[in-house]
Amino acid sequence: MKRRIFLQQSSLLGASFLFAKHLNAFGKESVDMESYYTLFQNPSTTQRPFVRWWWNGNKINKNELLRELKLLKDAGIGGVEINPISFPKRTDDMGIPSLKWLSKEWVDMVQYTANEAKKMGMTTDLIVGSGWPFGSEDLREDETAQVVLVHCELIEGPTTYVVRPYHVFNMIDPAVTDKNPLRNPEILAIKLVKDPMPSIDDAVDYAAEIGKDKIEIPVPPGKHILYFLVKFKAFASVINGAPGAAGSILNHMDKATVSRYLERMSTQMQQQIGPLKNYVRALFTDSMELEGCNWCDDFAVEFQRRRGYDIMPYLPFILFKVGRLGAVVDENYGAKKGAELTEILNRVRFDYEYTKACLLKERFTDTYVNWCRSLGVKSRAQAYGRGFFPLESSLDYDIPEGESWTTNYLRHKLGEEMPDEDYRRGRGYTMIDKYVSSAAHLKGKRLVSCEEMTNTYLVFNTQLELLKLGSDQSAMTGITHSVWHGFNYSPLEAPFPGWIQYGSFYNERNNWWPYFNYLNNYKARLSSQLQQGDYFADMAILPANYDLWTENGVQTDPFPEKLNVPYTSLLWEAISKNGGNADYITEMILQDCKVEKGNLCYGKRKYSVLFLPGIKRMSPKSMARLLEFVQSGGRVVAIETLPQMSLGLQDQVKNDAEVQAILRKLQSYSDRFIATSKPEDNNFMDWYHLAMQRFRLPHYLHIDQPNRYVMQMRSIRDDGSECYFIQNAHRANSARLNISFIAPEIRKKTCWLWDLDTGRRSRVTLDRENSLLLDMGPTDAFLFVFDNHREGTVWQPLATTGSHVLDLSTQWKVELKHKQEGTSQQLVLPRLMDFKEDEQLMWFSGTAIYQRSFNWSAAGQCLLNLGKVAGVSEVFVNGQSLGVKWYGRRIYDLATVLKNGENQIEVRITTTMGNYLKTLKDNENAQYWVNRKGREQEIQSMGLIGPVTLYTS
């Protein structure tokens, strides 16, 4: 964006902020067509990206808080999430003391920050507690999280097995992220079974040995397994908790405990500063990574009341051996079991997991939401984690939140691959995002935030282009607002590179910080429109979560270690890549849907097609709703399997018979209950392209040849105008597609390209079929708008090639201005190259200034294509800036600056800094992030790589 335009837009922020307030938090007031465009040009601060603001160790003071707020404001950030966290290791705290969470001094800092942010037109959110999941040092033992674990010993009899409880506890010690020194174990059951295990009834109970100093178990001849069922209180500590909010994890399954914790926080703060609603928009809770918490004091009683039988005889045999976060590390732990016993235990496991999810929903989620309402603030939450309902938990939050990653723990290359073998590879969005956004859509909510983009690996090597790419992918799932992960509170005086928890080094010491506002302006414009409309989806997918719970137990979101149907998100992706869209639903949502004229209706959502990917079990009530839907004219597409069994243990014979009877009725509607196999090669994009034609599945875009890197979404605004957001997620390759906009609602409307970089709009020329040949560069994303506006300039994309080509890839003078060292170096490059290929240049960090002259006399529009660029580019021709480009194709129009004869060109490339940090061998902080064993960062490409060409179009 040119500086003059940026200044004009900045001056209008106040007006746009008032406009946003008129819209309300969810943007639901009707506005006229031009108001949408005004908002696009000048997004409100509430639509601008926020940052997660880590108050490292709570080592904070007012002067630094104000300095950092101003820094963020100037960079285009619209709000902050105050997030106290432990002080990072390997970092000099310069002797600055820590403030204790909820202390008078800490509350004063929160009040000051919120007041100063408000003066700047910025928004403040506040996390509950600190770290994840929250707790504190002051919890009583009966308020701490509990876990029940199983330990198995293989014993060959005849013998007497002797063990002391101390050794049992050591063998079963919870494998958590941060062990709690206060953890208190208690043996709940000791059972001996034959291996293989014939039935539950054959288990020998040694409850009489519990409480003894020495446990003695007589083992008959043969192979046996001795099961120890052990409960731990205070079993884990808060991960990265700040002083005052570290210590034991809270028991989220105890309503009274949750209420006391929350009310303590609000009471202490409000007694000092008055109503929290005067300071914060929302209270926030991070993802519910409960470290495997699976128990509370009355769990067995509640299970008996809800499920109608006693869980305790089954409990040792339905638990798996687990590790950190409760992740399953051995599904075959313990005695071998036959098919009949396995089926019984599977059904009990579902009842157990379902009960746990219900308790967490009722006792934590509902309690939290009601607490926020009582305070007059919004509830914002990442409402997922092991044990929670993946969709239902987000239904009632005012601002449900997902998360995206620059790279996940498997180091999959975002923007470089997107295969079907693994749903995580090459994806910035996480599996949970679709659940979170679907819950929002079902409830008619348009504000869906995202922890964007979580970064624990590429800390100093993340480019603005990568952040854009991954967050654009989030928008495809239904995310409408970004909260960058994360901005570290770090005084300028802190030794280089500063106080770093993790994140993408959002810091003024980062080379690309002066260009950060370009990304924030882009994201603000996109959010300004996505929050004004409803995400369109006329189909639904019912993931096989209950089968997963039954057979494998609940998994850790957003990166489950195992999925029973690993292609669920590939199915949704395939629908998007073929011009349609779908929400996720669940059995509970299905049962609450009304059936009207061939549609499943929930609120304002209507689905004419329901996909059942790999579902084997379903409740009779859900099956009956499917039958009603199909009889009404709706269509069900069952992939790979059919639901032939019921869920849970009680009345299983009766329920199985009902499920099978309804299935037979469904199968009689062969044109509307469709059973199909999944693709043998797992290529769901091509498979769905054929299925869409074969089964006449709805879509609103016709794409001749879908591209696995190109995704899209559609949004319908209150005035009937529509937005289509289309992205090429590849970092190196372009994509050309023939696209036809076929939704009948837009036939009489005009197509516009709303430029997310400049805030301008241009009329798009479509043919009679509303078709367009779309040429997308790497990481390109386009926002097309269909409305009733008629007059405007015609969109003329810059040509990528042309005639009278002049190659400028040789003989460049280069000045290397090293940002961190403050030095300058001159050199001549006979030919452009990637700095990482040179042993001297690969360690550079800063801005490389390329200069040369050229002669030009050809007539016509002259364009400059920089070719491959690793970094942010800014071009000057004859002393005049042609602007900044920070992603995709680097093509510049030279029409206004070129002259016949000799011309001078200057290209400035701002690089990443990770390569340089590798050289700082004595800097422990830097080395941890770039050379950590097992996470060594690769040498990154840098500079103007080319080829650089001039041509006429």
N, C-alpha and C positions, 0 to 999 in steps of 0.2 A: 504494500500500500504506500502511495506517495505521502510524504510528510504533510503536505497541505491538506490532503483529504483526511488524514488521521486526526489532525487538529480540529477540523470541522466536525468530525464525528464525536470527538471527545467533548466538545463544547455542548453537544446535544444530549449527553448522558443523563443530565438531570431530567429533561423532558421525557426520555424513554423510560426512566425509572418510574415516573408518575404513571406513564402508560401501563407499565407492568403491574403496578399496584392496582390499577383499575381492573386488570385481568384477574386478579386474585392468585393464590398460590398455585392453582392448577391450570391457570390460563383458560378459563371456561367462558368468560364473557364474550358475547358476539362482537366482532369488530368488523369494520369495513375493509375492503380489499387493500386500499392504500395504507391503512394502519399496519397491516402485516408487513408491507414493504418498508415502512418507516422503522418498524421494530427490527427488521433484518439489517437495515443500514446502521442502526444504533441500538444494539441489544442492551437490555437492562442489566444492571450489575448482578441481579439474581440469576440471570441466564448465562453469565460468564462462568468459566470454570472456577471452582473453589480449590483450595489446597488443604490437605491434611497437614496441620502445623504441629510438628512434634516439639513439645516443650521438653527438650532433653534434660532429664534429671530434675525438672522444675528449677533449673538454675537461671532464673529469669529476672529481669529488671525492666522498669517502665521505659527507659530511654531506648533500650534495644528492641523492645516490643514495638514501640512506635516507629523506629527506623525500619524494621522489617515489614510492618504494615504498609508503610509508604512505598517500600520496594515492590511489594506485591501489587499494590494498586497501580503503580506506574507500569507494571508488566502486563496489565490487563486482567488481573485476577479479581473476581467479584465477591469472594467470601472466604472465610477461614473456618476450619474445624479445629478447635483447640483440643489438642491430644497430648496430655502429659504422658511421658514414657520414661523408662529407665535411662540413665546416662549411658551413652555408647561406650563400649570397651575400646581399649587401645587409643584413647583420646585424652588429651590434657584438659582438665576442667579449670585450670588456672586458679584453683583455690576458691572458686565461686561456690557459696553454700547453696544447698537445695532447700526449696520451700516444700513443706509437707502438704499433700493433698487435703483439701478442706480446711487448712489452717486459715486464720484471719488474714495472714499476709498473702496466701495463695488466692483466696476469694477476692481480695482487693485487686490482684493482678487480672483476674477474669473480668471483673467489673470495668477496670480501666481499659482493657483491650476491647471489650464490646462497645464501650462508649466512643473510643477513638475510631473504631471501625465504622460505627454508625455515622460519625461526622464525615467520613470519606464516602459514604454511600455503600459501604460493604456490609455483608451479612456475617453473623457469627453463629456457629453451631458449637456444641460442647459434648465431648464424649463422656459417657458415664464411667466412672472409675478410671482405670488406666490399663494399658496392655490388653491382653485377651486370654481367656475370658475373665471378666472382672471379679474382683474380690478385694480383700484388704488385710492388713496385719492385725486388725482389731476384731476379726470374726471369732465367735465362740466355736468350739469344736462341733457343736450340733448345728451350726450354720454353714459348715463347709461341705464342699462337694464330696459325693460318695461314689465308689466304684466297687463292683463285685467281680472278682476274677477267679479263674479256675486253674488249678495246677494238677497235672497228672503224673503218676509214677507207674512205670511198667515193672511188675514184680512177678517172678517165677516162683510158684509155691511147690512143695510146702515150705513155709518159713514164717517167722514172725517179724513183721516190719516195725522197726522202732525209730521214732523221730521226735525231736523236740519242736514245739511250735515255732521257736525262733528260726530254725532252719527252713521250715515251711514258708515263713514270711520272707526270708531271704530269697527263696527260689521263685516266689510269686511277686516280688517287689515290682510295683507298677513301672512300666517303661514309659515315662512321660518326658516332656520337654524340659521342665524344671521340677526336679524332685522336691517334695516338701519335707523338711526335717521334722515336722510335726505329725507326719502320717501315722495313723493308728490302726493297726490291723486287728481283725476279729474273725475267727473261723466260724462259718455258718453251718457247714455240713462236711462230713467225711463219709464217702461211699466207696465200697469195693464192688467191682463188677468183673465178670469174665470177659476175656478178649478172644474172639468177638463177643459183643454184648447182645444177649438174646432179646431182652425186653427191659422196660423200666422196673417191672415187678421183681426182677432177679437181682436188683441192686441191694447190697447189704448195708444197712445204715449203722454207722458207728458214732452216733450222736453222744453216746455216753463218754467218749474219749475227749470231747470238746471241753476245754478248760483245765485239762490235766497238764502237769509240767512235762510229762513224757507220754507220748502217744504210742500205744502198742496195738498192732493189727494182726491177728492170726490169718494167714493166707493159705487156703487149701491148695492141693496140687494143681498144676497147670498155670497158664498165663492169665494174669489178672491186671487190671488197671485200678489204682487207688486215686480217687478224685478228692481234692481239697477245694472247697468253696470258701473263699476268703473275702470279707468286706473290709475296705479301707475308708476311713474318714480322713479328711484333710490330706488326700492322696497326692495332690499336685499344687504347684504354686502358679500364680499369675505370670504369664509370659511377658517379660519386659515391663513389669509394673513399676511406676514411679513411686518415690517415697510417700508412704501413707496409704497407697493403693496397691502395694505389692502383697506378699504373703499368700495366704490360702485362697483358693478359688471358692467363690460363693456356690451354694447348692441351689442351682436354678430350678430344681424340681420341688422346692419347698416354698409355697406361696407366702407364708408368714415371714420367712427369712428374706425372700426377695423384696417384700414390701418394706421391711425394716431397713434394709440396705438403701433402697431408693429414697425412702422418706428421710433417712438420716442425711443423705446428700442434699436434697432440696431444702430441708428444714435448716440445716446449718448455713447454707448459702443465703436463703431468703431472710433469715433472722438478721443477717448482717447487711444485705444490700437491697432487700425488698424483692418483689416478684421477679422470678427468672425470665418471664416473658418480656420484661423490659430490656433484656440484654441478649437473649439468644432466640434464634428462629426455631431451632430443633435441638433436642437431646438425642445423642447418637450412641448406638451400641455396635461394636465390631462383630465380625463373624463368630458364630457360637462354636468355636473349636474347644469343646468341653473336655478334651483330653481323655474321652472315653467314659465320662460320668454316666452311670446307668442305673442308679439306685437312690432311694430315699427311705426314710424310716417306715413309711406306711405303704411301700410299693406292693408288698405281698397282699396286704389287706385290700388295696385298691384294685389289684389284679383280680382277686377273688370276686369282688363286687361287680366288676365290669365284664369279666370273661366267664364267670360262673364255675371256675375250678381253681385248684391250688397250684401255683407256679412252682413251689419249692421242690417237689419231687423231680421236676424236669430241669430245673435251672442249671445244675452242673453240666448237663449233657447238651444244652442248646448254646452254650457259650463257646466261642473260639479262643484260641491263644491270640492275644493282641499285643501291639506295640504302641508307639507314640500316637497320640490322638485317638487311641482306640482302634487303630488300623489292624485288620486281621493279618496275622503272619502265618497262621497254620489252620486251614479249614478242616484238616483231618486229624486234629489233635484228639488224643484220648483213644478209647476203644473203637475198633471197627464195628460198624453197625449194618445190619441188613436193610433191604429196601423198605420193608414195612415199618420198622422202627424209625428209619430216617424220615419217612413221610410224616409220622406222628410228631417227631421232634421239629421238623420244618414248620408244621402247622402251629405248634406251641411257640416257636421262634417268632412267627408273624404276630401272634397275639401279644407276645412280650414287647416287640418293637413298636407295635401299634399303641399299646398302652403307654409306653414311655413317651411316644410322640404326643399323645393326648395330654399327658401330665405336663410336659414342657409347654405345650400351647396354652393350657388353662392356667398354669401356675406361674410361668414366666412371661410369655408373650402377651397374654391378655392383661396381666398385672402391670407390665411395663407400659403398654398402650394407654391403659386407664390412668396411670400415674401421670403421663405426659399431658393427657387431656385435662386432668385436674389442675395442672400448672398453667394451662393455656399456651403450651408450646407444642410444636410438631414433634411427632415421633419419627425418627429416622433410624433405620437398622439394616444390617446385613443379617437377614432373618433365616440363616441356614447354618448347617453344621451337623455332625453326627447325632442322630436321634431326633432331629426336628423334621416336621413335614417340609419337604423342599418347596412346595408351592403355597400351601395354606397358611404357613407362618408369615407370609408377606402380605396377606390379604388386608389386614386391618392397619398396617403401618401407614402413616401419612406419606412418608417418603421411603418406599422400599429401595434397597440398594444392592447392586451386584458388584462384580469386580472383573477387571481385565488385567492381563499380564504382558509385560514386554517380552518375557520369556518364562516358561514354567520350569519346574525343577528337572525336567528331562532335557532341557536346553534345546528344545525344538525351535527351528528357525522361523520366526515370525516374518511373513512376507517372502519367504524363499521356498516354502513347500506347503502343500495342503492336501496330503494324500488321504485315502480312505482307510488305510490300515490302522490309523490311530486318530481318534477324534480330537486329540489335543495338539497335534503337530501343525505348526504354522498358524494357529489360531490365537488371537489376542484375547478374544472373549472367552469366558469360562462356561462350562456346562450349566452352571446355576443361573446365569443371566436370563436364560429363556424362562425359567421358572419364575424368577422375580418379576420380570416385565409382564409375563402372562397374568400373574396375580394382579398387577396394577391395571392391566387392560380389562380384566373381569370386573374390577371395581370402578372402572371409569377414571382412573388416575393417569395424568399425563406427565407428572414429574417423577421420573425414575432415575435415581442417581447411581453412580458407579465409582468405586475405588479404582482410579484410573491412573497410570497403569502400574500395578504392583511390580516392583523391581528389586530383587535381592541378588542380582547377578551382574547385569550390564551397567553398573552404577555410573561409571565415568565414560561409557561408550555409547550411551543411548542418544540417538539423534532425534531432532524434532520430527523428522519424517517418520521415524518408527513410532513415536507417540501418536502422531496423527493416524497412521495406518491402523494400529491396534484399537484406538478409540473409535475410529470409523466402523470397525467391525462390531464394536459394542452397540453402536447405533442400529446396526442391522438386527440385533436381537430385540430392540425396543428400549434401549437406554436413551435417556434424553438430557442427561446432565453429568458433567465430569467433575470429579474431585481428585486432583492429581495426588499421587502417592510418591513422595510427600515432601514438604518443605521443612527442612531442619532449622530449628532455632539454633543459630550459630553466630556468636559475636565476630566482628571483623578481626578482633585481636586474637581469636583462636588460631593456633598453629595450623598451617596449611595441611590438608584441604578443608579443615574445619570439623565440626561435630556432625557425625554422619551415622544415622541409624541404618538406613538404606534409602532406596528411592533413586530417582534419575538425576541426582545432584542438581536440583533446582536451587541455584545459588549464584550470586553475582560473580563469583569466582569461576563459574563455568564459561567457557568460550562463547557458547551460543546464547547466553543470558540476554544480550541486547536484542536478540531476535525472538525471544520467548513470546512477546506480545503478538507476533504474527500467528502463532499457533492458537493463542487464546482468543484472538479476534475471529479466527476461522471457526473454532469450536463454539463461540458465543453466537455467531450467526446461525450455525446449524441448530443449536439448542433453541434459539428464539423461535424457530419454525416448528420443530418437532414437538415442542411443548404447547403449541397452539392447535394441534390436531390429534385425531385418534389413529393409532397404529392399526392399519387394516389387516385383518386376517379373517377369512371366511371358512377356514378349515381348522381342525384341532388334532393334536396328537396326544394320546394317552400313554405316557411312558410306563414300562412294566416295573414300577417301583415296588409294588407289593410282592411280585415274584422275587425281586432282589432281596427284600426284607426276609422273605420266607426261606430262601435257599442260602443266602450269603450274609444276611444281617444288613443293617444300615451301613452306608459307606460315608467316607469323609468328603464333604463338598468344600470347595468347588472342584477338587481333583480326586474323584473316587479312585481308590486303588484297584477296584475291580467292578466291572459292570456285567450284568447278565445279558444285556442287549446293547453292545457297544456302538451300534449304528443309529441310536435314537437321534442324536444331534446331526448325524450325517443325513438323515431323512429330512430334517427341517432345513438344513443347508441346501439339499437338492431341490426342495420346493422353491426356495428363494432364488436359486440359480436358474430356475426355469420359469420365473416370472409370476409366482404366486407367494402366498405366505400362510403361516399357521401359528396358532398359540398352543401352549401346553395346557392340558387339563388333568384332573385326577378323578378317581372314583367318587370322592366326596363332591367334587364340582359336578360331575356327571349326574349324580343322584339329585342334586339341587337344581339342575337345568329343567326348564319347561320345554316341551316339544310342540312346535308350532309350524305347520305347513312344511315339513321336511327339514326343519332347523332345530338344532339344540340351542336354546336361548338362555343366557345368563346375563341379567342386567340388559345392557344394550348390545351385547355380543351375540352374534348369530353364526353358527357353524353348520354348513350343509354336508360336510364330509368329516368323518372321524377315522383316524388311523390308529390301529392297534398293533404296534411293533413288538413282536415276540411275546405277546401276553399269553400265559397259560392258565392263570387263575383269576377269578373274578367273583364278586359276591352275587348272589341271586338278584338282589335289588338293582345292582348295576346292569346285570344282564337284561332284566325286565325293561330298564330304561332304553337299552340298545334296541330291543325289539320294538318298543313304542316308536323310537326314532326311525327305524327302518320302515315300519308299517306306514309312517306318516310321509315317506318319500325321501328320507335322508339316506345317506350311503355310508357304509362302514367298510374299510379296507383293512383286513387282517393280514399281516405280513409274517410269514414263516410258520406261525403256530396259531392255534385256535384256543380260546378259553374254554377248557373242559373240566376244570376243577374249581372248587370253592376255596375260600380263605379261612384259616383258623381251625381250631380243634372241635369246638362244640357243634354238635349236629352235623358233622362232616358228611355222613352218608346221605342224609336228607338234602343238605345243601348241594352236594355234588350232583344228585339226581335232578334237582331243580335247574342247575346250571346247564346240564346236558340236555334237558328237555327244551329249555329256551334256545339253546344252540341249534337244535334240530329245526325249530321254527324259523330261526334266522336263516338257516341254510336253504330254506324253501324260497327265500327271496334272492335268488342267485344273481339278479341284476343289480341288487343294492347291498347285499352282504357278500363282499368280494374277498375270496381267499387267494393269496398270491405268494410266491416264494420271493426271497430276497435275492439280489444279484449274486451269482457265484463268485464274481471277481470283486465284489464289494463296491463296485462303481455305481453309487447311488445316483449321481447326477445324470448319467446316461440312462440308467434304469428308469428313473422317474420321468425323463423326457418321453420315453415310450409309454410308460404307465399313464401319464397325463393324457396322451392321445387315446390310448386303448380304453381307459375308464372314464373319459370325458371329465377330467378333473378341472376345477375352475382355476383360472389365472387371469391376471389383468395386463400382463406384458407377454407379447409373443417374442421369443428369442430364438432365432433360426438355429444357431449353434452355440449352446451354452458354454461358458468358460468357467472352469472350476475356481478361478480366482475372482470372478465377478459376482457380487451379490447385490441385492436391492431390497428396498422396503418402500411402502406406500403409506401416506398419511392423509387423512381427510379432515379439513378444517371446518369450523362452524358455518362458514358462509358457503360451503360446498366446493370451494377451491381445493386443489389436491397438490401434494408434494410427492415426488419420487426421488429417493436418494439412491444413487448407484455408485458402487465402489469397485475399483480394480485393486486387489490386495497384494499384488506381486510387486516386489521392490525393484525388479530389473526389467521385467517384460511388459510390453504394451498389450492391449487387447482391443480387437475390432469386432463389433457385434452389430448385426441388424436387429433393431428393436422396434416393435410396433406397440403403441399404447392403445389397448383394445377395450379398456373399461368404458362402457356406454355413457357413464356420467360425464366424461370429459370431451365428448364428440363436438360440442359447440363451443368449447373453451379454447383459448390461445395458449400455446406452449411457450414457456420462458425458461431460460437458464438464469438462475440466480447465482451469481459468482460469489462463492464463499470466501474468496481471498480479498476481493475489492468491495463487496457490497453493492455491486451494480447488477442490473438485469438486462438481458438481451433476448429478443424474440427469436424463437427457433423455428426454422422452416421445415415443416413435415410434408410428406407426400399425401396423396389421397387416402392412403391406408393408415395415416398417422404414424408413419414409419420414419426411422432415422438410422443412418449408418453412424454408429458411435465409435470414435477412435479414442481410446483411453490410454494415456501414458502410465508409466509405473506409479503406483500409489495414488492415481487420480481418483477424484470423487466428484460427482456432479449432482446438483440439486435442481431438478426440473419442476416447475410450478405450472399448473393449468388453472387459469382464472379468466375473468371476463375483461381484463385489461387488453387494449387493442394496439395502442400506439407505442412505438419504441424502436430503437436501433436493432438491426438484425445481427444475430450471433455469427461471427466469422472466426472460427478457431484458427490458430496459427498453423501454417503448413509445416510438417516435419521435414520435408525435403523440397527441392525445387531445381531450377536451372541456374546457369552461370555460377556453379559451385566453386568456392574458393576455400581451400583447406588451410586452416590457421593452426595446425597442430605442432608447428616447429618454431624454434628460435624465440623463446619467451625469456624475458628478464623477470626474475622472481625475487621479491623481497620477503623474507620470512620474519614476521614480527611475533616473537615468542611471548605469549601473554604472561605466563607464570614467571619467567626469568627476566622479562623486560628487555630482552636483547633483540638485535636486528641483524640479519645476514643477507647478503646479496649473492645471487648466482645466476647462471644462464643454463636453461634447459634446451638442448638441441631438439628434443622431442618430449611432448607431454608424457607424464607417467604417474602411476600410483605411488605415492610416497612410501607405502609399505614394502615396495620392491627394492628400495634403496636402503642400505645399512645405516646411512647417516640421517636420511630424511624421515625414516619411519618413527623416530622418537620426537618429532616436532609436535608442538601444541600452540595453536594461536591462529593468526590470520596470514595466509599466503597471498601476496599481491602480485599478480601476473600482468606484465605489460609488453606490448609490441605495437608496431604500426602496420598498416596495410593500405593498399591502393584499391580504389573501387570506382567504377564508372558505369556499371550496368544499370539499365532502367528498370523500373518496377519496384514493388515492395521488397525491401531487403530484410532478411531475417538472420539472426545469429543463433545457432544451436551449439550449446556448450558440450553436448554429448554426455558422457558419464561424469558425474560430479559427486565427490564424497565430502559433503559439508554444505554449509549455507553459502549461496553465491549472491554477489552483487556486482553489476556490470556498469562501467562508465565508458562512454564513447565520446571522444572530444571534450572530456571534462564534465559531461552531463550524465547524471545517474539514470539508469533505465530500471532501477528497482531491485528488489530482493526476491529471490526464489529459493525455497527451502525444502521442496519436495518435487518429485516427478520430473517431467521434462523441463529442461532449462533453455527455453526458447524465448528470445527477445526480439521485439520489433524495433528496427533501427530507423524507421521512416523519418522521424523528426530530428534526428541528430547526425545522420550521415551526410557527407559532402563528397563531391567529385574530387578525385585525387587522393592525397594521403590523409589517413585517419588514424587517430590514436585510440587504442582500446586498453582498458584496465579491468581485470576480473579479480575480485576479492573472494577468497574461499576461507571460511572459518571452519576449523576442524574440531573434531572431538579431542579429548585430552587423556584418554586411557593409556595410549601407547607411551606417552611421556611419563605417566605415573609409574609405569613398570620400571623405569630407570631409578626411581627414588628408593634405593635399597635400604636406606637407613630410616625410612618413614614407615613405621609399622602400620599406621592407619591406612596409608595408600596401598601398601603391599597386600593387606588383608583383602581389599576389594578387587585388585587386578591380578594378583598372583596366588590367591588362596588355593591350597592343595585341593584338587578335585574340581575347582571352579576357576581355573586359570583362564583369564580372558584372552581371546585371540587377538593377534595384531590386526588393527583395523585399517581399512582403506582410508586414504586422505588425499585431498587435493583435487585439482582440475585434471581429469584423466583423458577426456575427449573421446573421439576426435571433435575438434572445434571447427565448425564450417559456417561460411556465409553463403547465402543463396537467395535467389528471387523466387517469389511464389507466383 
